[in-house]
Amino acid sequence: MFRKLLIANRGEVAVRIIKACRALKIQTVAVCSTVDRHAWYTQLADEVVCIGPAPASQSYLNAEAILMAAINTHADAIHPGYGFLAENATFATMCAECGIQWIGPGARAIELMGDKARAKAFARQQGVPVLAGTSINHLQWAKIKPIATKLGFPLVLKASHGGGGKGIRVALTARALHQQLRVARKEAAASFLNDAMYLERYLEHARHVEVQVLGSADGLLILGDRDCSLQLHKQKVIEESPASILTANQRQKLYALTRQLLTGVAYRSLGTVEFLFANGQFYFMEMNTRLQVEHGVTELTTGIDIVQAQIREAAGEPLPIAADRGLHPNCVAIEARISASLPVRQTLFTTLSWPTGVRVDTGYRAGDRFVTMYDGLIAKLMVTGATRSAAVEKLQRALAAVRLSGLSSDLPFLQTTVARAAYIDNQFSIHSLGRWEAVK
């Protein structure tokens, strides 16, 4: 097992990884920007290294500064969390060259699956259905317009190396696509240091389902599935495990497609394979070659600490997990992401308390100040129930019991959303939350 692990991330996910390392008796090194010097996660870690000023490009995306911190603190492993450098193949290679274990898949797997265009081309080769789409890297508008016209509108524009909803725009017309292209490229470059874009057909009615995998020396383990259809501005807001809209046969088909996709890849570490589900058909969308934000609901339905499992796998330790674990969930788990409302006018959490009997993953406490530089996430609140109906009722009570003041958040919207008949009855699509927000 590793002696000391550096966490190349911040906030809630850094807290989560620190807790996993404590259980494994691994010392932790936190890195921080100047604006995060007094963040809660830096107080939980055994050591802290400031790696640069507030802009992510000069701190959390600064691979050289992070590696130097790992070398100077004698860390023997780096966990990238999610976002920032988590799917950066170059950084994974740099870690290996410095003799530091990268907690994640190898650079070749990241290069293959982390690029949306390459991943979809690979999926086609593997016989896995995908929506019509194409890479438009470095192309000028004069060449993009006929490609878009041939694909047919509406279209969705995506950052090829993106995640977390950044660098994504929906275009109903060629004019709208032209207007949004520059903005999307700029956002992708700022978030991922790469402005490559992918253009794809846009489904009006679909659900977003995904499969949690863990690759090890013994093969590919499937740990379950999730429904992440309730999204706002391309950011997931409410996630459920398992995806209750699937029949047993559809779930087995979903898992078979996941295995078919990764046949011959020898994939190692955690990963999430994402699909759109419409009219009984699954369409491969992308694969996230990292720990996923919503991993907690899978932990609750399987009873497996998958962050610890990811670290154990990287250390070469055996994983006593059944290969078909995802077929037998213990319960239904639902997560609601509580986020700051924009623009943020007040940053001090004067009150921040959570109900008992639920899981809350957060990087903040009462009295902390919200950091506006990076993302809007305040906390992830998770509940479980024997059935989806029981879990929904528990989620309604839990959200009503949250006490949060001093900072404007989406908590009221979440409370309204989970009380909607369409949500309770499981009748929604990937576009529903945006429409509900428009009439709130």
C-alpha positions as CSV (number, residue, x, y, z in Angstrom):
1,M,0.0,0.0,0.0
2,F,1.1,3.6,-0.6
3,R,2.7,5.5,2.3
4,K,1.8,9.0,1.2
5,L,-0.7,10.2,-1.4
6,L,-1.0,13.7,-2.9
7,I,-4.4,14.9,-3.9
8,A,-4.3,17.0,-7.1
9,N,-7.6,18.6,-6.5
10,R,-9.6,20.7,-4.0
11,G,-12.9,21.1,-2.1
12,E,-15.4,18.3,-1.7
13,V,-13.5,15.7,-3.6
14,A,-10.3,16.4,-1.7
15,V,-12.2,15.8,1.5
16,R,-13.6,12.5,0.1
17,I,-10.2,11.2,-0.9
18,I,-8.7,12.2,2.5
19,K,-11.3,10.1,4.3
20,A,-10.6,7.1,2.1
21,C,-6.8,7.5,2.7
22,R,-7.4,7.7,6.5
23,A,-9.3,4.4,6.4
24,L,-6.3,2.9,4.5
25,K,-3.8,4.5,6.9
26,I,-2.2,6.5,4.0
27,Q,-0.8,10.0,4.8
28,T,-2.2,12.8,2.6
29,V,-0.8,15.9,1.0
30,A,-3.2,18.6,-0.1
31,V,-2.4,21.2,-2.7
32,C,-4.1,24.6,-2.7
33,S,-4.2,27.9,-4.6
34,T,-3.8,31.1,-2.6
35,V,-7.5,31.5,-2.4
36,D,-7.9,28.0,-0.9
37,R,-5.3,28.4,1.9
38,H,-7.8,28.2,4.7
39,A,-10.2,25.7,3.1
40,W,-11.5,22.8,5.2
41,Y,-9.7,20.1,3.1
42,T,-6.3,21.7,3.8
43,Q,-7.0,21.4,7.5
44,L,-7.8,17.7,7.2
45,A,-4.7,16.7,5.2
46,D,-1.4,15.8,6.9
47,E,0.5,18.3,4.8
48,V,-0.4,21.2,2.6
49,V,1.5,22.8,-0.3
50,C,0.4,26.1,-2.0
51,I,1.0,25.6,-5.7
52,G,0.0,29.0,-7.2
53,P,-2.4,31.9,-7.4
54,A,-6.2,31.6,-7.7
55,P,-6.6,31.1,-11.5
56,A,-6.8,27.3,-12.2
57,S,-4.4,27.6,-15.1
58,Q,-1.7,28.8,-12.6
59,S,-2.6,26.3,-9.8
60,Y,-4.8,23.2,-10.2
61,L,-4.0,22.9,-13.9
62,N,-0.3,23.5,-13.3
63,A,1.1,20.0,-13.7
64,E,4.7,21.0,-13.0
65,A,3.8,22.7,-9.7
66,I,1.8,19.7,-8.6
67,L,4.5,17.2,-9.5
68,M,7.1,19.3,-7.7
69,A,4.9,19.3,-4.6
70,A,4.6,15.5,-4.8
71,I,8.4,15.1,-5.2
72,N,9.2,17.6,-2.4
73,T,6.8,15.9,0.1
74,H,8.0,12.4,-1.0
75,A,4.5,11.3,-2.0
76,D,4.5,8.0,-3.8
77,A,1.0,8.4,-5.5
78,I,-1.2,11.1,-6.9
79,H,-5.0,11.0,-7.0
80,P,-6.4,13.6,-9.4
81,G,-10.1,13.4,-8.2
82,Y,-12.3,14.7,-11.0
83,G,-12.0,17.8,-13.2
84,F,-8.8,19.8,-13.6
85,L,-6.1,17.3,-14.6
86,A,-8.1,14.1,-13.9
87,E,-8.3,13.1,-17.6
88,N,-5.1,14.6,-18.8
89,A,-3.0,11.8,-20.4
90,T,0.2,14.0,-20.4
91,F,-0.1,14.5,-16.7
92,A,-0.5,10.7,-16.2
93,T,2.6,10.1,-18.2
94,M,4.5,12.8,-16.3
95,C,3.6,11.1,-13.0
96,A,5.0,7.8,-14.3
97,E,8.2,9.4,-15.5
98,C,8.7,10.8,-12.0
99,G,8.2,7.4,-10.4
100,I,4.9,8.4,-8.8
101,Q,1.9,6.1,-9.1
102,W,-1.1,7.7,-11.0
103,I,-4.4,6.7,-9.4
104,G,-6.3,6.2,-12.6
105,P,-6.2,4.4,-15.9
106,G,-3.0,4.6,-18.0
107,A,-2.3,7.4,-20.5
108,R,-3.3,5.2,-23.5
109,A,-6.7,4.5,-22.1
110,I,-7.2,8.2,-21.3
111,E,-6.1,9.3,-24.8
112,L,-8.5,6.8,-26.4
113,M,-11.6,7.3,-24.2
114,G,-11.0,10.8,-23.0
115,D,-11.4,12.3,-26.5
116,K,-15.0,12.2,-27.5
117,A,-14.3,12.0,-31.2
118,R,-11.8,9.1,-30.8
119,A,-14.0,7.3,-28.2
120,K,-17.0,7.4,-30.6
121,A,-15.0,6.2,-33.5
122,F,-13.7,3.4,-31.3
123,A,-17.3,2.6,-30.2
124,R,-18.3,2.2,-33.8
125,Q,-15.4,-0.2,-34.4
126,Q,-16.6,-2.2,-31.4
127,G,-20.1,-2.4,-32.8
128,V,-21.6,-0.2,-30.0
129,P,-24.4,2.2,-31.3
130,V,-23.6,5.9,-31.3
131,L,-25.4,9.0,-32.5
132,A,-24.3,10.7,-35.8
133,G,-21.5,13.2,-35.1
134,T,-18.0,14.3,-36.0
135,S,-15.0,16.1,-34.7
136,I,-14.6,19.7,-35.9
137,N,-11.2,20.3,-34.4
138,H,-9.5,23.5,-35.8
139,L,-12.0,23.8,-38.6
140,Q,-13.2,27.2,-39.7
141,W,-16.8,28.1,-40.0
142,A,-16.8,27.7,-43.8
143,K,-16.1,24.0,-43.4
144,I,-18.2,23.5,-40.3
145,K,-21.4,24.8,-41.8
146,P,-21.9,22.1,-44.5
147,I,-20.9,19.4,-42.0
148,A,-23.6,20.6,-39.6
149,T,-26.2,20.9,-42.3
150,K,-25.5,17.3,-43.4
151,L,-25.8,16.0,-39.8
152,G,-29.1,17.9,-39.4
153,F,-30.3,20.3,-36.7
154,P,-30.8,20.4,-33.7
155,L,-27.1,19.7,-32.8
156,V,-25.1,19.7,-29.6
157,L,-21.6,21.2,-29.5
158,K,-19.3,19.5,-27.0
159,A,-15.7,20.0,-25.8
160,S,-13.8,16.9,-27.0
161,H,-11.8,16.7,-23.8
162,G,-14.5,18.1,-21.5
163,G,-16.7,17.1,-18.7
164,G,-18.9,18.6,-16.0
165,G,-21.1,20.3,-18.6
166,K,-18.4,22.8,-19.6
167,G,-17.9,23.6,-23.3
168,I,-21.4,22.4,-24.3
169,R,-24.0,24.3,-26.3
170,V,-27.2,23.3,-28.1
171,A,-27.8,24.8,-31.5
172,L,-31.2,24.8,-33.2
173,T,-29.9,26.6,-36.3
174,A,-26.7,27.2,-38.2
175,R,-26.8,30.8,-37.1
176,A,-27.0,29.8,-33.4
177,L,-24.1,27.3,-33.9
178,H,-21.9,30.0,-35.4
179,Q,-22.6,32.3,-32.5
180,Q,-22.0,29.6,-29.9
181,L,-18.9,28.0,-31.3
182,R,-16.4,30.7,-30.2
183,V,-17.8,30.8,-26.7
184,A,-17.7,27.0,-26.3
185,R,-14.2,26.8,-27.6
186,K,-13.1,29.6,-25.2
187,E,-14.7,27.8,-22.2
188,A,-13.2,24.5,-23.2
189,A,-9.7,26.0,-23.4
190,A,-10.1,27.6,-20.0
191,S,-11.4,24.5,-18.4
192,F,-9.4,21.7,-20.1
193,L,-6.4,23.5,-21.8
194,N,-7.8,22.2,-25.1
195,D,-10.5,23.8,-27.4
196,A,-11.1,20.8,-29.6
197,M,-14.9,20.4,-30.3
198,Y,-17.2,17.6,-31.3
199,L,-20.6,18.1,-33.1
200,E,-23.4,15.6,-32.5
201,R,-27.1,15.0,-33.3
202,Y,-29.4,16.2,-30.4
203,L,-32.1,14.0,-29.1
204,E,-35.3,15.7,-28.0
205,H,-36.5,12.9,-25.7
206,A,-33.9,10.7,-24.0
207,R,-32.7,9.6,-20.6
208,H,-29.0,9.7,-19.5
209,V,-27.9,6.4,-18.0
210,E,-24.3,5.4,-17.1
211,V,-22.4,2.4,-15.9
212,Q,-19.8,2.4,-13.2
213,V,-16.8,0.2,-13.9
214,L,-13.6,-0.8,-12.1
215,G,-10.9,-2.4,-14.2
216,S,-8.4,-4.6,-12.4
217,A,-5.8,-7.3,-13.2
218,D,-8.7,-9.8,-12.9
219,G,-10.8,-8.0,-15.5
220,L,-13.6,-5.5,-15.8
221,L,-16.0,-5.3,-12.8
222,I,-19.4,-3.6,-13.3
223,L,-20.5,-2.0,-10.0
224,G,-23.9,-0.7,-11.1
225,D,-25.7,1.9,-13.1
226,R,-27.1,5.4,-12.6
227,D,-29.8,7.6,-14.1
228,C,-28.4,11.2,-14.4
229,S,-31.1,12.6,-16.7
230,L,-32.0,15.6,-14.5
231,Q,-29.5,18.2,-15.7
232,L,-29.4,22.0,-15.8
233,H,-27.2,23.8,-18.2
234,K,-25.6,20.4,-19.0
235,Q,-24.7,19.9,-15.3
236,K,-26.1,16.9,-13.5
237,V,-28.3,17.9,-10.6
238,I,-30.1,14.8,-9.3
239,E,-28.7,11.3,-9.8
240,E,-30.2,7.9,-9.0
241,S,-28.8,4.4,-8.6
242,P,-29.9,2.1,-10.0
243,A,-31.6,3.5,-13.1
244,S,-35.1,2.5,-12.3
245,I,-36.5,3.0,-15.8
246,L,-34.6,-0.1,-17.0
247,T,-36.0,-3.5,-17.1
248,A,-33.8,-6.5,-16.2
249,N,-33.2,-7.3,-19.8
250,Q,-32.4,-3.7,-20.7
251,R,-29.9,-3.6,-17.8
252,Q,-28.2,-6.7,-19.0
253,K,-28.0,-5.3,-22.5
254,L,-26.5,-2.1,-21.1
255,Y,-23.8,-4.0,-19.3
256,A,-23.1,-6.2,-22.3
257,L,-22.6,-3.0,-24.4
258,T,-20.2,-1.7,-21.8
259,R,-18.2,-4.8,-21.8
260,Q,-18.3,-4.9,-25.6
261,L,-17.0,-1.3,-25.7
262,L,-14.0,-2.1,-23.5
263,T,-13.1,-5.5,-25.0
264,G,-9.4,-5.6,-25.6
265,V,-8.7,-2.3,-23.9
266,A,-7.4,-3.9,-20.6
267,Y,-8.9,-1.0,-18.8
268,R,-7.7,-0.4,-15.2
269,S,-9.1,1.8,-12.4
270,L,-12.4,3.5,-12.1
271,G,-14.4,4.7,-15.2
272,T,-17.9,5.6,-16.1
273,V,-19.5,4.7,-19.5
274,E,-22.3,7.1,-20.4
275,F,-25.2,6.4,-22.7
276,L,-28.3,8.2,-24.0
277,F,-31.4,5.9,-23.8
278,A,-34.3,6.6,-26.2
279,N,-37.0,4.3,-27.7
280,G,-35.5,1.3,-26.1
281,Q,-32.1,1.9,-27.7
282,F,-28.8,2.8,-26.0
283,Y,-26.4,5.2,-27.7
284,F,-22.8,5.5,-26.4
285,M,-22.1,9.1,-25.5
286,E,-18.7,9.2,-23.8
287,M,-16.5,7.6,-21.1
288,N,-15.1,9.4,-18.1
289,T,-11.8,7.9,-17.3
290,R,-11.8,9.0,-13.6
291,L,-13.8,9.0,-10.4
292,Q,-17.2,10.4,-11.0
293,V,-18.9,13.2,-9.0
294,E,-21.9,11.1,-8.4
295,H,-20.0,8.0,-7.2
296,G,-21.6,8.1,-3.8
297,V,-24.9,6.7,-4.9
298,T,-23.1,3.7,-6.3
299,E,-21.3,3.3,-3.0
300,L,-24.6,3.3,-1.2
301,T,-26.3,0.7,-3.4
302,T,-23.3,-1.7,-3.4
303,G,-21.8,-1.1,0.0
304,I,-18.4,-0.7,-1.6
305,D,-16.1,2.2,-0.9
306,I,-15.1,2.7,-4.5
307,V,-12.5,5.3,-3.8
308,Q,-10.7,2.9,-1.5
309,A,-11.1,0.2,-4.1
310,Q,-9.6,2.5,-6.7
311,I,-6.6,3.2,-4.5
312,R,-6.2,-0.5,-3.7
313,E,-6.3,-1.4,-7.4
314,A,-3.5,1.1,-8.1
315,A,-1.4,-0.4,-5.3
316,G,-1.8,-3.9,-6.8
317,E,-3.9,-5.2,-4.0
318,P,-6.7,-7.8,-4.7
319,L,-10.3,-6.6,-4.9
320,P,-12.8,-9.0,-3.3
321,I,-15.7,-7.8,-5.4
322,A,-18.1,-9.9,-7.4
323,A,-18.0,-9.3,-11.2
324,D,-21.8,-9.0,-11.4
325,R,-22.1,-6.7,-8.3
326,G,-24.1,-4.2,-10.3
327,L,-27.0,-6.6,-10.9
328,H,-27.8,-6.8,-7.2
329,P,-28.1,-3.4,-5.7
330,N,-28.8,-3.2,-1.9
331,C,-31.3,-0.3,-2.2
332,V,-32.2,2.8,-4.2
333,A,-30.0,5.8,-3.7
334,I,-30.6,9.4,-4.8
335,E,-28.2,12.3,-4.8
336,A,-29.1,16.0,-5.0
337,R,-26.3,18.5,-5.7
338,I,-26.8,21.7,-3.8
339,S,-25.0,24.5,-5.6
340,A,-24.6,28.3,-5.2
341,S,-26.9,30.5,-7.3
342,L,-25.2,32.9,-9.7
343,P,-24.2,35.6,-9.4
344,V,-22.7,35.0,-6.0
345,R,-23.2,38.2,-3.9
346,Q,-22.6,36.8,-0.4
347,T,-19.9,34.2,0.3
348,L,-20.1,33.6,4.0
349,F,-22.0,30.5,5.2
350,T,-23.7,31.9,8.3
351,T,-25.7,28.7,8.7
352,L,-24.9,25.3,7.2
353,S,-26.3,22.2,8.9
354,W,-27.6,18.9,7.6
355,P,-30.3,16.5,8.6
356,T,-29.4,13.2,10.3
357,G,-29.7,9.8,8.7
358,V,-28.4,11.0,5.3
359,R,-25.0,11.2,3.6
360,V,-23.5,14.6,2.8
361,D,-20.3,15.1,0.9
362,T,-19.1,18.7,1.1
363,G,-16.0,20.8,1.4
364,Y,-17.6,23.5,3.5
365,R,-18.7,24.1,7.1
366,A,-20.7,26.9,8.8
367,G,-18.4,30.0,9.0
368,D,-16.5,29.1,5.9
369,R,-16.5,31.4,2.8
370,F,-17.6,30.0,-0.5
371,V,-14.9,30.2,-3.2
372,T,-16.3,31.4,-6.5
373,M,-13.2,30.8,-8.7
374,Y,-13.9,27.1,-9.6
375,D,-17.3,25.6,-9.5
376,G,-20.7,26.2,-7.8
377,L,-21.0,22.9,-5.8
378,I,-21.7,23.4,-2.1
379,A,-22.6,19.8,-1.1
380,K,-24.0,16.5,-2.4
381,L,-26.9,15.2,-0.2
382,M,-27.6,11.4,-0.6
383,V,-30.5,9.3,0.7
384,T,-31.4,5.6,0.4
385,G,-34.7,3.7,0.4
386,A,-35.9,0.1,-0.2
387,T,-37.7,1.4,-3.2
388,R,-37.5,4.5,-5.4
389,S,-40.7,5.9,-3.9
390,A,-39.3,5.5,-0.4
391,A,-36.0,7.2,-1.4
392,V,-37.9,10.1,-3.0
393,E,-39.9,10.6,0.1
394,K,-36.8,10.6,2.2
395,L,-35.1,13.0,-0.2
396,Q,-38.0,15.4,0.1
397,R,-37.8,15.4,3.9
398,A,-34.0,15.7,3.9
399,L,-33.9,18.7,1.6
400,A,-36.6,20.4,3.7
401,A,-34.4,19.9,6.8
402,V,-31.3,21.5,5.3
403,R,-30.4,24.8,7.0
404,L,-28.3,27.1,4.7
405,S,-28.1,30.8,5.0
406,G,-25.7,33.6,4.1
407,L,-25.4,32.3,0.5
408,S,-28.0,32.0,-2.2
409,S,-28.4,28.5,-3.5
410,D,-30.6,26.2,-5.6
411,L,-32.0,24.5,-2.5
412,P,-35.5,26.0,-3.0
413,F,-35.5,24.8,-6.6
414,L,-34.4,21.3,-5.6
415,Q,-37.2,21.2,-3.0
416,T,-39.7,22.2,-5.6
417,T,-38.3,19.7,-8.2
418,V,-38.5,16.6,-6.0
419,A,-42.1,17.5,-5.1
420,R,-43.2,17.6,-8.8
421,A,-45.6,14.9,-9.9
422,A,-43.4,14.2,-13.0
423,Y,-40.4,13.6,-10.8
424,I,-42.2,11.4,-8.3
425,D,-43.7,9.4,-11.2
426,N,-40.3,9.0,-12.9
427,Q,-41.6,10.8,-16.0
428,F,-38.9,13.1,-17.3
429,S,-36.1,13.4,-19.8
430,I,-32.7,15.1,-20.1
431,H,-34.4,18.3,-21.0
432,S,-37.1,18.4,-18.2
433,L,-35.1,20.2,-15.5
434,G,-34.4,23.1,-17.8
435,R,-38.1,23.4,-18.7
436,W,-39.1,23.2,-15.0
437,E,-36.6,26.0,-14.2
438,A,-38.0,28.2,-16.9
439,V,-41.5,28.1,-15.2
440,K,-40.4,28.1,-11.6
